């Protein structure tokens, strides 16, 4: 972390890398206007979910002729720093762009993605990238050729909380 930006986000430099762990999303267009989200985890089927927020935003802003039912099969651990919610939001942007025939360019998708989370633009591309500023400015890097062992102690830490803890530590060292 490099410090705080005027908009209260933290300025960072980080390496982002896709891994083979994934959630599954299924979309079904409906005749009724609206967004409905189901999940194998009850807490994921809420209006606060990024998948729901992105779909609702696109529906309200661009008024497609159909609504959508979305089913989320969650496998990526929640609040584990693995970008599960952000990657799901990026997939939803791409899927609804196609299903609703919105015809957004990748730059337009990136702009919409950045409204919902700093790392969502990365997940529109995947691979490996060096991320700066809030994490939304990306420079592609060669993919890493290595095996990773992910260990999840089942202790969820939301990103906002993790950043606030880092800020508290750095402020106390001044």
C-alpha positions as CSV (number, residue, x, y, z in Angstrom):
1,X,0.0,0.0,0.0
2,X,1.4,3.4,-1.0
3,X,-1.0,5.7,0.7
4,X,-4.5,7.1,0.5
5,X,-5.9,8.7,-2.6
6,X,-8.1,11.8,-2.5
7,X,-11.2,9.6,-2.9
8,X,-10.2,7.6,0.2
9,X,-9.2,4.5,-1.7
10,X,-5.8,3.1,-1.0
11,X,-3.1,3.5,-3.7
12,X,-1.6,0.1,-4.4
13,X,0.9,-1.7,-6.6
14,X,0.1,-5.4,-6.8
15,X,0.4,-8.4,-9.1
16,X,-3.0,-10.0,-10.0
17,X,-3.1,-13.6,-11.3
18,X,-5.9,-15.9,-12.4
19,X,-6.1,-19.3,-10.8
20,X,-8.1,-22.3,-11.7
21,X,-10.6,-22.1,-8.8
22,X,-13.9,-20.8,-10.0
23,X,-17.6,-20.4,-9.3
24,X,-20.3,-21.3,-11.8
25,X,-22.9,-18.8,-13.1
26,X,-25.9,-19.7,-15.2
27,X,-28.1,-17.1,-16.8
28,X,-31.7,-17.5,-18.1
29,X,-33.5,-14.7,-19.8
30,X,-37.1,-14.1,-18.6
31,X,-40.2,-12.4,-20.0
32,X,-40.6,-10.4,-16.8
33,X,-38.4,-7.4,-16.2
34,X,-36.2,-7.8,-13.2
35,X,-33.2,-9.6,-11.8
36,X,-33.5,-12.7,-9.6
37,X,-30.4,-14.3,-8.1
38,X,-30.2,-17.7,-6.5
39,X,-27.2,-19.4,-5.0
40,X,-26.2,-22.6,-3.2
41,X,-25.2,-20.3,-0.3
42,X,-28.1,-18.3,1.1
43,X,-25.9,-15.3,1.9
44,X,-24.9,-15.0,-1.7
45,X,-28.4,-14.5,-3.0
46,X,-28.8,-11.0,-1.6
47,X,-29.1,-7.7,-3.3
48,X,-25.7,-6.7,-1.9
49,X,-24.0,-9.3,-4.1
50,X,-22.0,-7.7,-6.9
51,X,-23.6,-10.1,-9.4
52,X,-27.0,-8.7,-8.5
53,X,-25.8,-5.1,-8.4
54,X,-24.2,-5.3,-11.9
55,X,-27.2,-6.9,-13.4
56,X,-29.6,-4.5,-11.8
57,X,-27.5,-1.5,-12.9
58,X,-27.5,-2.8,-16.6
59,X,-31.2,-3.5,-16.4
60,X,-32.1,0.0,-15.1
61,X,-29.7,2.0,-17.2
62,X,-30.1,0.2,-20.6
63,X,-33.7,-1.2,-20.3
64,X,-33.3,-4.5,-22.2
65,X,-36.5,-6.2,-23.3
66,X,-36.0,-9.2,-20.9
67,X,-35.1,-9.8,-17.3
68,X,-32.7,-12.4,-16.1
69,X,-32.5,-15.2,-13.6
70,X,-29.0,-15.9,-12.4
71,X,-27.9,-19.0,-10.5
72,X,-24.5,-18.8,-8.6
73,X,-22.8,-22.0,-7.6
74,X,-20.2,-20.7,-5.1
75,X,-16.9,-22.5,-4.7
76,X,-14.4,-19.7,-4.2
77,X,-14.2,-19.0,-0.4
78,X,-15.9,-15.8,0.7
79,X,-13.8,-12.9,1.9
80,X,-10.5,-14.8,1.3
81,X,-8.9,-12.2,-1.0
82,X,-9.3,-14.4,-4.1
83,X,-11.6,-12.0,-6.0
84,X,-14.6,-14.4,-6.2
85,X,-17.2,-11.6,-6.1
86,X,-15.2,-9.4,-8.5
87,X,-14.7,-12.2,-11.0
88,X,-18.4,-13.1,-10.8
89,X,-19.3,-9.5,-11.5
90,X,-17.0,-9.4,-14.5
91,X,-18.5,-12.6,-15.9
92,X,-22.0,-11.1,-15.4
93,X,-21.0,-8.0,-17.3
94,X,-19.7,-10.0,-20.2
95,X,-22.7,-12.4,-20.2
96,X,-25.4,-9.7,-20.0
97,X,-23.6,-7.7,-22.6
98,X,-24.0,-10.6,-25.0
99,X,-27.4,-11.9,-23.8
100,X,-29.0,-8.5,-23.9
101,X,-27.1,-7.5,-27.1
102,X,-25.8,-4.3,-25.4
103,X,-22.8,-4.2,-27.8
104,X,-20.4,-2.6,-25.3
105,X,-16.7,-2.4,-26.3
106,X,-14.2,-3.9,-23.8
107,X,-13.3,-0.3,-22.8
108,X,-17.0,0.4,-22.0
109,X,-17.2,-2.8,-20.0
110,X,-14.0,-1.8,-18.1
111,X,-15.5,1.6,-17.3
112,X,-18.7,0.0,-15.9
113,X,-16.7,-2.6,-14.0
114,X,-14.6,0.0,-12.3
115,X,-17.9,1.6,-10.9
116,X,-18.4,-1.6,-8.8
117,X,-14.9,-2.6,-7.8
118,X,-11.3,-1.7,-8.5
119,X,-10.2,-5.3,-9.4
120,X,-13.3,-6.1,-11.6
121,X,-11.6,-4.7,-14.8
122,X,-8.8,-7.3,-14.3
123,X,-11.3,-10.1,-14.3
124,X,-12.7,-9.0,-17.7
125,X,-9.3,-10.1,-19.1
126,X,-7.8,-12.6,-16.6
127,X,-4.2,-13.8,-16.9
128,X,-1.5,-11.9,-15.1
129,X,-1.3,-8.1,-14.7
130,X,0.5,-5.5,-12.7
131,X,-2.2,-3.3,-11.1
132,X,-1.7,0.3,-9.9
133,X,-3.6,3.2,-8.5
134,X,-6.7,1.6,-6.9
135,X,-6.0,-1.6,-8.7
136,X,-7.9,-0.7,-11.9
137,X,-4.9,0.5,-14.0
138,X,-3.5,-2.7,-15.5
139,X,-0.4,-3.7,-17.4
140,X,-0.5,-7.2,-18.8
141,X,2.4,-9.4,-17.7
142,X,3.4,-12.9,-18.9
143,X,1.4,-15.6,-17.1
144,X,3.1,-17.3,-14.2
145,X,4.0,-20.9,-14.8
146,X,3.8,-22.4,-11.3
147,X,1.6,-24.4,-9.0
148,X,0.0,-22.7,-6.0
149,X,-1.3,-24.2,-2.8
150,X,-4.2,-22.2,-1.5
151,X,-4.9,-22.7,2.2
152,X,-8.2,-21.3,3.6
153,X,-8.4,-21.2,7.4
154,X,-12.1,-20.2,7.0
155,X,-11.5,-16.8,8.5
156,X,-13.2,-14.2,6.2
157,X,-11.8,-10.7,6.1
158,X,-13.6,-8.2,3.9
159,X,-11.2,-6.1,1.7
160,X,-12.4,-2.9,3.4
161,X,-11.5,-4.3,6.8
162,X,-8.1,-5.6,5.6
163,X,-7.3,-2.1,4.2
164,X,-8.4,-0.3,7.3
165,X,-6.1,-2.6,9.4
166,X,-3.1,-1.8,7.2
167,X,-3.9,1.9,7.4
168,X,-4.1,1.7,11.2
169,X,-0.7,-0.1,11.4
170,X,1.0,2.3,9.1
171,X,-0.4,5.3,10.9
172,X,0.8,4.0,14.3
173,X,4.4,3.7,13.0
174,X,4.7,7.4,12.1
